[in-house]
């Protein structure tokens, strides 16, 4: 074989290998699993409409939605109706406290690995003094609209998705404790519990629960990408339903926009609003109405919830 023939044959072989590699690369790319879909933007107008409905329920039932009062059960019925229509499997769990029946609403989205369940929860009861629209209509409406977005997107998550609305949080997390007790050993199947209690405070901050590093990072990274400063939520640790899950050994996370303590100068610099005034001056009062909401905080936090649900369930 002449030298020129050897060169031609070597070039031909090299070209074949290159072509084969390109073909294999293209085929692999064609059959690779697609990247998880991005979470949709949650329409804050829809969240506000839910809050208006909760306000109307309170107005029609003595001005509140508290445990043992008709406004609480009416709130559960309102939420359940929307979730049933969207295709969730719902159940209402009853419990008793202080001589009155309380209610938890649990909504499961079909599919996903139930041994790795991702939960989002909020308490739906108010105090006796008022309608409880920020505390905690905001969290209740926020996760409702995220759940409805799951249904609208026909999301097929790898992990099972569950949403829950707990009763009688205001008397010491009674509803969530009842729920976790009924879970028993199945609590180990919960991969993450995310809690949302007050996400639309009128003089808002952006606080991220620091109980679990993995879940904290999900939220902190999302806010950092939006150039929004966050702080660790330690002021109210143990004061909401995540405590019931944490005590059972479940990894917990969540968001909070502030309650009755005052915003500092540094916080006002980072987040806007008024320093020296409470994050929510209507906390546990009759003025916690549908007017007691910061739309931007409500919108931002609800979008953050959606992003976390999409990421953690994929």
PyMOL commands that set and color helices and strands:
alter all, ss='L'
color gray80, all
select helices_A, chain A and resi 3-31+44-59+70-86+133-153+174-189+213-225+242-246+265-271+295-313
alter helices_A, ss='H'
color red, helices_A
select strands_A, chain A and resi 89-97+100-109+113-123+159-166+190-196+207-209+231-233+252-256
alter strands_A, ss='S'
color yellow, strands_A
deselect
rebuild
show_as cartoon
